[in-house]
Every structure is written in C-alpha cells, then in structure tokens.
Amino acid sequence: SFDRPKQLYAYLESLKKYVSGLNKTYVLYRTSDAAMCGAYQRVFASFPAIVTFKQAEINPESNFKPLLNDIFFKQSASEYIMFGVDDIIVTDFFTVSDCVAALEKTGALGFYLRLGKNITENYVRDVKNIIPPTLQEISPGIFLWSFDEACGKPSWGFKMSVDMTIFRKTDIEKVIANKSCRAPNSFELALLRLQPKGECGLCFEHSKMVNIPINLVQQEWPNNPVMSKFCRNMAAYSTTALVALFEAGFKIDIAPLFKIDNTAPHMEFNVSFVQREQA
C-alpha cells in the first residue's frame, strides 16, 4: 500500500467482514509525508490484529524486497500465502480453508479470487475475456481450468497475479528469494517470469473481489499505456483529497459492492462515503 490509507481501510474492512480462516494479515506500506503516515496509523488502530511493515522514508524502494522476504520467510509460518493490493474490495463471503482444500486435492497452481464465470471482459485491455472451454466444476461452487486452454486469454491466462491469488509458498519461494523487485509492479513482473508451463487454476463460480481504480499511485511504469487508461477513466480523487475525507471521519462504503456482478477483475465504480466508527 502506498499513500492510500482510505482504500486500504476498505480492503481490510472487507477482508474482516467476508473472509474466514485467514491466519495472519501483514501490511507492507510506505508514505510520502507525515499526514499520510498519521492516516495509516489511524487505519491500523481500527484493525489491531494486523502486522505492519513500513518502508524507509528515504529511498523506500531499497527495502521493499528485504521487508517482503522478512514477511514471507520469517513472519509467516503458513504453507500458503495470499497477496493483495490496496485498491481491492472483497465482495462476498468465502472461507480460505475451502480454497486450500481444493488446491491440495487438485495440485492446481493457485486459487484465483478475482476470477469466476462472471469474468467475461478485461477492463485494462478493453477486450472480451473468453472463459476457457476446460472450465469445469470439481466440487460445489469451485471450478478448475487448464492454463494451456487459457493461453492468450486476458485474466484467465494470467497465472501469477497478486490480486488475491492463493499460492503454495514452495511454488514461489525461489522468486521471492532470488529475484530483485522495488515495488508491487516489479514484484508481479518477477512472478510472471516464473510462468510454469501447463498447470491448472481454481476459482469460485463467481469472483469474490474487485479492483476499483479510484486513483493511480504506482511510479514504476509512469508511461505505461495500460496504466494510463486508469488515469483517463478513474474518478477524480487525489490521494490528498481522500486522506482529507478519511481524517474528517469518512470511509468508502463497501456495502454497495456486496455480490456485485462485475464482468472484469477491474471496474469503474462511483464510490460513496459514509461515516466510520472511530477507533
């Protein structure tokens, strides 16, 4: 999370409300100024069970990887890990143990909470997202598909997403240990270069999360044409404007997104704000 305390609050609130069976939640974050830092501290006060890791004030990219390694290898004792980013909102109930049981049963590469039979479009590339023909129900409400059949299909062929995908730690530990990265974008790129051949993926019948592009903060790809689409179409909320709303006592209202029938993992959505309970 970077300069998005308000969005992070919404993500953590939706995790707490809808997701059962999480072991530990770790937040790796950085801020650009004292006001942002103070807002994050108020977020963390509302979710005291999470464990936080703050990047350095000067040259924060230099310790992104060391902190990530610390979380992955030293802090987390689980065999599985689920990554997430701060513009996600969970949209429905699910239990992590159901995902892990399906991974153990099938040997699939990952369980993709961003996918489901409703995902028929790709917002970022503005193209149709054809559901793989191999998609089949292997247990009530859980579906499996072959990545060989999903090759070239946006989202369905994207194996190494950090948008709420559950992986076995043993499958990605070499990337975590050996590949360099400075921020979430280059971390995901390092995972993408792993791209094991073959393999299958798992998802629920309907996706359990959505990315809401309210604003853009990543700095690794400033001229990337895909990311510029977010700049053109997202709602006009700067990071400072959102922090001002947060400090005034408001949060993003996650209720309208409950069981939303999104057709893409990312979607434009006119968020509303409601008063939050003070920690």
N, C-alpha and C positions, 0 to 999 in steps of 0.2 A: 504494500500500500504506500502510495506517495501523494501527499497533500490532498488526500480525500477522506478526512475523518467522517464526514457525513455519510458518504457512500459506504465506508467500512462499517459504520454503525448499523446501516440497513442490512448489510450482508451478515454481520454477527447476530443481529436480531432474528433474521430469517433462519439462520443455522440453528439457533437455540429453539425456535418455535417449531420447526418442521423436521429436524434431523435427529434421529435416535441412534445411540450406540457409538458416538464419537468418543475416542479415548481422550486425547488432548488436542487443544487448538492452539497453534502458535501463530503469532503475527509478526512478520518481518516488515518493518516500515521505515520511512525516512520523511523528513520535513524540510521545508525551505526557510522557515523562520520561527520565531518564538510563539507567535499566535497559533500557527499550525500545531506546534508541539503541545501547547496548552489544550487545544481542542482534542488532540489524540488522548491526552491524559484523562479528559472527561469521558471519552468513549470507553477507555479501559476501566474506569471506575464503575461503569454500568455493566461490565462483563468481567468480574474479578477472577473468574476461573481460567481465563486465557493467559498464556505465557507470551511476553512481548520481547522483541529484539529490535533495538533501534540502530540504524546505520549511522556512521560517523557524520558529524556536521560538515567537516571539510573532506572533500573527495570521497563522498559516500559510496561511489561505485567500487572503491577499492576493498571494502569489507562486506559487500553483498555476498560474494561466494563463501568467505570464511564463516559468516553467520548462517548461511544456508547449510553448509557442511555440519556446523555445530548442531543445528536442529535435527538434521537427517540422521547423523551417525551417533550423536551423544545424547541428545534430549529425548528423541522419540524411540521408545522401546517396541513399538508395534511392527508387525511384519508387513503391514500395508500402509500406504500414505495417500492422502487426497490433497491435491493442490487447489488453490483458489485465488482469485484476484478480487480487488475491492469494488468493481462495478457489477458484481454478480448479486442477484437476489434469488434465494430459493423460493420456489413457487408451489411446492406440495410436500406432503409428508413422505418420508421413506426411512428405512432402517438400514444402517451400514452393514450389519451382520448378514442381511439378505444378499447384499452385493458381494460380500466376501465369500459367502457360501456358494454363490453362482460362479465366482472366479475359481474357487477350488474344485468345483465339480467339472468345469469345462476346460480349465487351463487357459482361458482367454487372456489376452494381453492386458486389458483394462475394462473397467466398468465406467461407462460414459454417461454421466448425469445430464449432460447437455443435449443428448440425443433421444429420439423416440420416433414413433410413426408419424407424429405431427411435424417433424422437421423435413420440409419439402422445399425450402428455399435457403439461400445463403445471402444474408444482408450485406456482408462486406464486399463480396464479388458481384452482387446483384444478378445472380443466376439461379436457376432451378436446382434443387438438391434432390436428385433421384434416389429413392430408397433402394438399397441393394436388394436384388432378387433373392438372395440367400437368407434374408431376414426371416427367422423362424422362432416361434415361441418354444422355449425349452422347459419352462415352468410357469405357473400362473403369473402373468404380467411381466415376465422377463424374457427378453429376446436376444438372439445371437445372430451375427452375420460374419461373413468372411471378408477380410480386407482385400483379398485378391479380386473379389467381385466389386469392391467399392473403390478400386483404383481410379483416380481421376474424378471422383465424385466429391465435391467440396463437403466438408464436415464429416461425412461418413467414411472418407478415406484418410482423414486427419488423425493419425494414430496417437500422437504424443501431446495432445492438448493439456494445458494446465488449468483449464476451466472445469474444475470439479470432476476430474477423472481419478478413479481409484486404481493405483498400480501396486504390484508387489515391489517392495523395496529392492529385492535382489535383482529384479529385471532392469533397474535403472541406476543402481549404486555406482557402477563404473563411470557413468556420465557425471554424476554428482561429484565423484572423487577426482576425475581427471580432466574434465572439460572446463575451459575458462568461460566466465559469464560476468556481466556487470550489473544486470537488472533483469526483470522478468522476461523481457523480449528476447534477449540473447540466451537466457536460460532455456526458454522454449525452443529456440533455434538449435541449441546443443542437443536437446532431446530429439528433435526432428532428425538430426544427423544419425541418430541411432537407428531409427526406422527398421526394425527387424522385419525380414521377409515373411510372407504368409501371415499367420496368426488370425485370430478372431476377436471381435469386440462384443461387449454386452451392453444392453440398455434396458430401461423400463419401457413399457408401451407408450408412455407419454413422458416427455422430458421433465425434469424436476427443478430446473433453474433457467434463468435467462440473464444475458448481459445487457445492461441498459447504458448506452453511451451518452451520458449527460455532458461530459467534458473530456478533454484529452490532456494527459499529463506526461505520457512517456516521451523520453528525449533521445532514445537510441536511433529511431528512424524518422527524423524530422521531415524528410522529403518523400517519405514512402507514399505512393499514390493510393494504396489501400487505406492507410490510416487517414489520409486527407478527406476521405468520404465521411468519416466521423465528424471532422471539423465543419463540413458543409451542412450536415443534416441534424447534428445534435442540438438539444435545447441550449439556449444562451445562458448558461450558468457557469461563471468563472469559479475557480477554486476559492477565491476570497469571498465571493458572494455566498457560496454555500456554507463556508465557515461562519459568516455573519449570521446566517439563518440558524445554524446549529447553536451558536452562542446565545441567540435570542430564545432558545428553548425548543426549536422545531426539529423534527426528524422527517425523513422520507416515509410516506405512508406505504407500507408493503402490502396492506390488505387488498387493494385492487388487483394485485398481481397473483393472488391465490388461484391456482388452477387455470391460469391464463392459457389460452390456446395459441401460443406462439408458433409460427411456422419456420423460424430460424433461431439459431442459438443467440444471436444478437438481434435486438429490435429497438426501434424508436418508440418511446413511450413518454407521454406528458406526465411526469411525476407530480404528485401533490404532497403537501407538507402538513403535518399535524403536530400538536404539542406532545412532547415526550415527557415521561416521568423523570424527575431529577434524581441522580444517584446520590 
